[in-house]
Amino acid sequence: MSPLPALATDAGWAALREGGHVVLLRHAMISGTTEPANFDIDKCNTQRNLSDRGRQQARKIGALFGARAARVERVESSRYCRALETARLAFGMQPEALEALDPLSDDAEARARQKEMILEQIRTYSGSDLLVLVTHLENIQEITGVSPREGEVVIVAPQGDGVRVLGRVVF
């Protein structure tokens, strides 16, 4: 393992212990590579869902947050079943489902609105604990420039019109 990921993980844990930050969590490991043709946002059996490893990973995320991080004040999630299940298994609470956290739209205007809504969540958070936003790869890439693994967290703080990455933790 190279020193850079270890440093990123150390900085990530320090930010999580400190609290008062927003955590972007990419949902845990899934099965499949594309959404089924009969995809329906309201029916989990028509979506790519967490694999058994993903469910284990989500529980591990929760256990490590419980042992090593500040309290999780609130969890918000994409409406996709894999994100909602990640949130429930990791944090033991029903997350607030937000359309803005769904995979980014292909439409440029809709994509810009989604990004702005996510940034607004980050800018307006003022708690002393943690706000966790469970979302998808492309959303985190768009907001931070980071390409997280499944189940990875990117801890951010508002900076100018965007965000500053405070650290990352890979589970």
LODRENTI-772313 format. One record per residue (C-alpha): residue number from 1; x, y, z; residue in three letters. Coordinates in nm, 4 decimals, padded with zeros to 6 digits. Layout:
N
<site n="NUM" east="X" north="Y" up="Z" res="Ala"/>
...
// end
This chain:
171
<site n="1" east="00.0000" north="00.0000" up="00.0000" res="Met"/>
<site n="2" east="00.1413" north="00.3393" up="-00.0914" res="Ser"/>
<site n="3" east="00.1674" north="00.6180" up="00.1689" res="Pro"/>
<site n="4" east="-00.0853" north="00.8430" up="-00.0058" res="Leu"/>
<site n="5" east="-00.3975" north="00.6272" up="00.0561" res="Pro"/>
<site n="6" east="-00.2895" north="00.5745" up="00.4183" res="Ala"/>
<site n="7" east="-00.2548" north="00.9504" up="00.4677" res="Leu"/>
<site n="8" east="-00.5918" north="01.0084" up="00.3070" res="Ala"/>
<site n="9" east="-00.7445" north="00.7507" up="00.5420" res="Thr"/>
<site n="10" east="-00.5777" north="00.9077" up="00.8490" res="Asp"/>
<site n="11" east="-00.7039" north="01.2520" up="00.7483" res="Ala"/>
<site n="12" east="-01.0465" north="01.1038" up="00.6847" res="Gly"/>
<site n="13" east="-01.0707" north="00.9439" up="01.0279" res="Trp"/>
<site n="14" east="-00.9507" north="01.2662" up="01.1902" res="Ala"/>
<site n="15" east="-01.2276" north="01.4620" up="01.0141" res="Ala"/>
<site n="16" east="-01.4869" north="01.1995" up="01.1093" res="Leu"/>
<site n="17" east="-01.3813" north="01.2107" up="01.4762" res="Arg"/>
<site n="18" east="-01.3901" north="01.5901" up="01.4751" res="Glu"/>
<site n="19" east="-01.7524" north="01.6069" up="01.3537" res="Gly"/>
<site n="20" east="-01.9267" north="01.9084" up="01.2068" res="Gly"/>
<site n="21" east="-01.8737" north="01.7832" up="00.8501" res="His"/>
<site n="22" east="-02.0656" north="01.6419" up="00.5566" res="Val"/>
<site n="23" east="-01.9821" north="01.2871" up="00.4520" res="Val"/>
<site n="24" east="-02.0428" north="01.1737" up="00.0944" res="Leu"/>
<site n="25" east="-02.0789" north="00.7946" up="00.1018" res="Leu"/>
<site n="26" east="-02.0857" north="00.5909" up="-00.2164" res="Arg"/>
<site n="27" east="-02.3303" north="00.3042" up="-00.1658" res="His"/>
<site n="28" east="-02.1822" north="-00.0332" up="-00.0706" res="Ala"/>
<site n="29" east="-02.0918" north="-00.3097" up="-00.3185" res="Met"/>
<site n="30" east="-02.3599" north="-00.4146" up="-00.5662" res="Ile"/>
<site n="31" east="-02.4266" north="-00.6974" up="-00.8066" res="Ser"/>
<site n="32" east="-02.4585" north="-00.6306" up="-01.1791" res="Gly"/>
<site n="33" east="-02.3196" north="-00.3568" up="-01.3992" res="Thr"/>
<site n="34" east="-02.6248" north="-00.1915" up="-01.5575" res="Thr"/>
<site n="35" east="-02.9806" north="-00.1233" up="-01.4489" res="Glu"/>
<site n="36" east="-03.2321" north="-00.3785" up="-01.5782" res="Pro"/>
<site n="37" east="-03.4507" north="-00.2706" up="-01.8724" res="Ala"/>
<site n="38" east="-03.7578" north="-00.2799" up="-01.6470" res="Asn"/>
<site n="39" east="-03.6032" north="-00.0395" up="-01.3895" res="Phe"/>
<site n="40" east="-03.8590" north="00.1175" up="-01.1565" res="Asp"/>
<site n="41" east="-03.7435" north="00.3536" up="-00.8784" res="Ile"/>
<site n="42" east="-04.0223" north="00.2208" up="-00.6543" res="Asp"/>
<site n="43" east="-03.9421" north="-00.1511" up="-00.6989" res="Lys"/>
<site n="44" east="-03.6158" north="-00.2859" up="-00.5622" res="Cys"/>
<site n="45" east="-03.6484" north="-00.6087" up="-00.7624" res="Asn"/>
<site n="46" east="-03.6043" north="-00.4028" up="-01.0828" res="Thr"/>
<site n="47" east="-03.2766" north="-00.2399" up="-00.9721" res="Gln"/>
<site n="48" east="-02.9158" north="-00.3349" up="-00.9111" res="Arg"/>
<site n="49" east="-02.8988" north="-00.4038" up="-00.5391" res="Asn"/>
<site n="50" east="-02.6397" north="-00.4676" up="-00.2718" res="Leu"/>
<site n="51" east="-02.4578" north="-00.7984" up="-00.2964" res="Ser"/>
<site n="52" east="-02.4036" north="-01.0113" up="00.0142" res="Asp"/>
<site n="53" east="-02.0565" north="-00.8545" up="00.0373" res="Arg"/>
<site n="54" east="-02.2173" north="-00.5117" up="00.0054" res="Gly"/>
<site n="55" east="-02.4516" north="-00.5798" up="00.2966" res="Arg"/>
<site n="56" east="-02.1529" north="-00.6962" up="00.5051" res="Gln"/>
<site n="57" east="-01.9615" north="-00.3865" up="00.3986" res="Gln"/>
<site n="58" east="-02.2494" north="-00.1563" up="00.4987" res="Ala"/>
<site n="59" east="-02.2664" north="-00.3160" up="00.8447" res="Arg"/>
<site n="60" east="-01.8866" north="-00.2775" up="00.8790" res="Lys"/>
<site n="61" east="-01.9150" north="00.0910" up="00.7846" res="Ile"/>
<site n="62" east="-02.1725" north="00.1375" up="01.0597" res="Gly"/>
<site n="63" east="-01.9664" north="-00.0481" up="01.3192" res="Ala"/>
<site n="64" east="-01.6555" north="00.1567" up="01.2409" res="Leu"/>
<site n="65" east="-01.8499" north="00.4847" up="01.2417" res="Phe"/>
<site n="66" east="-01.9953" north="00.3862" up="01.5794" res="Gly"/>
<site n="67" east="-01.6518" north="00.3103" up="01.7219" res="Ala"/>
<site n="68" east="-01.4348" north="00.5781" up="01.5626" res="Arg"/>
<site n="69" east="-01.6430" north="00.8743" up="01.4380" res="Ala"/>
<site n="70" east="-01.8500" north="01.1567" up="01.5809" res="Ala"/>
<site n="71" east="-02.2220" north="01.0916" up="01.6116" res="Arg"/>
<site n="72" east="-02.4188" north="01.0764" up="01.2875" res="Val"/>
<site n="73" east="-02.6832" north="01.3452" up="01.3186" res="Glu"/>
<site n="74" east="-02.8717" north="01.2799" up="00.9971" res="Arg"/>
<site n="75" east="-02.8596" north="01.0500" up="00.6957" res="Val"/>
<site n="76" east="-02.9947" north="01.1449" up="00.3545" res="Glu"/>
<site n="77" east="-02.9895" north="00.9074" up="00.0608" res="Ser"/>
<site n="78" east="-03.0504" north="00.8584" up="-00.3063" res="Ser"/>
<site n="79" east="-03.3913" north="00.7004" up="-00.3681" res="Arg"/>
<site n="80" east="-03.2222" north="00.3931" up="-00.5233" res="Tyr"/>
<site n="81" east="-03.2642" north="00.0796" up="-00.3138" res="Cys"/>
<site n="82" east="-02.8883" north="00.0118" up="-00.2952" res="Arg"/>
<site n="83" east="-02.8279" north="00.3537" up="-00.1382" res="Ala"/>
<site n="84" east="-03.1252" north="00.3305" up="00.0981" res="Leu"/>
<site n="85" east="-03.0198" north="-00.0172" up="00.2124" res="Glu"/>
<site n="86" east="-02.6601" north="00.0978" up="00.2631" res="Thr"/>
<site n="87" east="-02.7875" north="00.3804" up="00.4858" res="Ala"/>
<site n="88" east="-03.0203" north="00.1566" up="00.6882" res="Arg"/>
<site n="89" east="-02.7617" north="-00.1183" up="00.7431" res="Leu"/>
<site n="90" east="-02.4767" north="00.1206" up="00.8239" res="Ala"/>
<site n="91" east="-02.6549" north="00.3701" up="01.0448" res="Phe"/>
<site n="92" east="-02.9612" north="00.1860" up="01.1730" res="Gly"/>
<site n="93" east="-03.2002" north="00.4597" up="01.0711" res="Met"/>
<site n="94" east="-03.4380" north="00.5326" up="00.7886" res="Gln"/>
<site n="95" east="-03.2679" north="00.7967" up="00.5731" res="Pro"/>
<site n="96" east="-03.4484" north="01.0858" up="00.4125" res="Glu"/>
<site n="97" east="-03.4684" north="00.9985" up="00.0417" res="Ala"/>
<site n="98" east="-03.3639" north="01.2894" up="-00.1825" res="Leu"/>
<site n="99" east="-03.3968" north="01.2856" up="-00.5598" res="Glu"/>
<site n="100" east="-03.0917" north="01.5140" up="-00.5894" res="Ala"/>
<site n="101" east="-02.8751" north="01.2265" up="-00.4605" res="Leu"/>
<site n="102" east="-02.9952" north="00.9889" up="-00.7372" res="Asp"/>
<site n="103" east="-02.7467" north="00.9265" up="-01.0211" res="Pro"/>
<site n="104" east="-02.6863" north="01.2485" up="-01.2122" res="Leu"/>
<site n="105" east="-02.9186" north="01.3243" up="-01.4986" res="Ser"/>
<site n="106" east="-02.7982" north="01.3051" up="-01.8595" res="Asp"/>
<site n="107" east="-02.9736" north="01.6393" up="-01.9223" res="Asp"/>
<site n="108" east="-02.7243" north="01.9238" up="-01.8659" res="Ala"/>
<site n="109" east="-02.9751" north="02.1602" up="-01.7005" res="Glu"/>
<site n="110" east="-03.1144" north="01.8911" up="-01.4714" res="Ala"/>
<site n="111" east="-02.7599" north="01.7813" up="-01.3871" res="Arg"/>
<site n="112" east="-02.6638" north="02.1382" up="-01.2919" res="Ala"/>
<site n="113" east="-02.9748" north="02.1684" up="-01.0691" res="Arg"/>
<site n="114" east="-02.8929" north="01.8373" up="-00.9005" res="Gln"/>
<site n="115" east="-02.5347" north="01.9424" up="-00.8358" res="Lys"/>
<site n="116" east="-02.6502" north="02.2755" up="-00.6937" res="Glu"/>
<site n="117" east="-02.8998" north="02.1011" up="-00.4625" res="Met"/>
<site n="118" east="-02.6250" north="01.8740" up="-00.3273" res="Ile"/>
<site n="119" east="-02.3895" north="02.1690" up="-00.2804" res="Leu"/>
<site n="120" east="-02.6678" north="02.3534" up="-00.0973" res="Glu"/>
<site n="121" east="-02.6988" north="02.0611" up="00.1471" res="Gln"/>
<site n="122" east="-02.3242" north="02.0838" up="00.2094" res="Ile"/>
<site n="123" east="-02.3166" north="02.4648" up="00.2434" res="Arg"/>
<site n="124" east="-02.6083" north="02.4841" up="00.4852" res="Thr"/>
<site n="125" east="-02.5070" north="02.2060" up="00.7230" res="Tyr"/>
<site n="126" east="-02.4102" north="02.3619" up="01.0545" res="Ser"/>
<site n="127" east="-02.4364" north="02.0740" up="01.3010" res="Gly"/>
<site n="128" east="-02.1597" north="01.9639" up="01.5347" res="Ser"/>
<site n="129" east="-02.1980" north="01.5964" up="01.4418" res="Asp"/>
<site n="130" east="-02.2011" north="01.4397" up="01.0923" res="Leu"/>
<site n="131" east="-02.4408" north="01.4667" up="00.7999" res="Leu"/>
<site n="132" east="-02.4110" north="01.1588" up="00.5766" res="Val"/>
<site n="133" east="-02.5248" north="01.1775" up="00.2127" res="Leu"/>
<site n="134" east="-02.5452" north="00.8291" up="00.0569" res="Val"/>
<site n="135" east="-02.5138" north="00.8639" up="-00.3182" res="Thr"/>
<site n="136" east="-02.3454" north="00.7363" up="-00.6352" res="His"/>
<site n="137" east="-02.0038" north="00.7464" up="-00.8033" res="Leu"/>
<site n="138" east="-02.0852" north="01.0142" up="-01.0611" res="Glu"/>
<site n="139" east="-02.2353" north="01.2488" up="-00.8020" res="Asn"/>
<site n="140" east="-01.9263" north="01.2354" up="-00.5819" res="Ile"/>
<site n="141" east="-01.6983" north="01.2760" up="-00.8858" res="Gln"/>
<site n="142" east="-01.8955" north="01.5801" up="-01.0027" res="Glu"/>
<site n="143" east="-01.8865" north="01.7473" up="-00.6601" res="Ile"/>
<site n="144" east="-01.5312" north="01.6585" up="-00.5504" res="Thr"/>
<site n="145" east="-01.3289" north="01.5303" up="-00.8463" res="Gly"/>
<site n="146" east="-01.2695" north="01.2107" up="-00.6427" res="Val"/>
<site n="147" east="-01.3628" north="00.8660" up="-00.7803" res="Ser"/>
<site n="148" east="-01.4551" north="00.6689" up="-00.4680" res="Pro"/>
<site n="149" east="-01.4800" north="00.2914" up="-00.4453" res="Arg"/>
<site n="150" east="-01.8091" north="00.1306" up="-00.3434" res="Glu"/>
<site n="151" east="-01.8519" north="00.1937" up="00.0285" res="Gly"/>
<site n="152" east="-01.5910" north="00.4716" up="00.0423" res="Glu"/>
<site n="153" east="-01.6543" north="00.8018" up="00.2177" res="Val"/>
<site n="154" east="-01.5306" north="01.1440" up="00.1132" res="Val"/>
<site n="155" east="-01.5511" north="01.4053" up="00.3893" res="Ile"/>
<site n="156" east="-01.6078" north="01.7596" up="00.2623" res="Val"/>
<site n="157" east="-01.6457" north="02.1189" up="00.3740" res="Ala"/>
<site n="158" east="-01.7812" north="02.4118" up="00.1721" res="Pro"/>
<site n="159" east="-01.5194" north="02.6245" up="-00.0037" res="Gln"/>
<site n="160" east="-01.6143" north="02.9082" up="-00.2390" res="Gly"/>
<site n="161" east="-01.8617" north="02.7778" up="-00.4975" res="Asp"/>
<site n="162" east="-01.7569" north="02.4162" up="-00.4367" res="Gly"/>
<site n="163" east="-01.6119" north="02.1950" up="-00.1689" res="Val"/>
<site n="164" east="-01.2794" north="02.1115" up="-00.0133" res="Arg"/>
<site n="165" east="-01.2031" north="01.7432" up="00.0438" res="Val"/>
<site n="166" east="-01.0948" north="01.6954" up="00.4050" res="Leu"/>
<site n="167" east="-01.0221" north="01.3240" up="00.3777" res="Gly"/>
<site n="168" east="-01.1351" north="00.9840" up="00.2596" res="Arg"/>
<site n="169" east="-01.1942" north="00.6491" up="00.4248" res="Val"/>
<site n="170" east="-01.2066" north="00.3189" up="00.2384" res="Val"/>
<site n="171" east="-01.4001" north="00.0358" up="00.4050" res="Phe"/>
// end
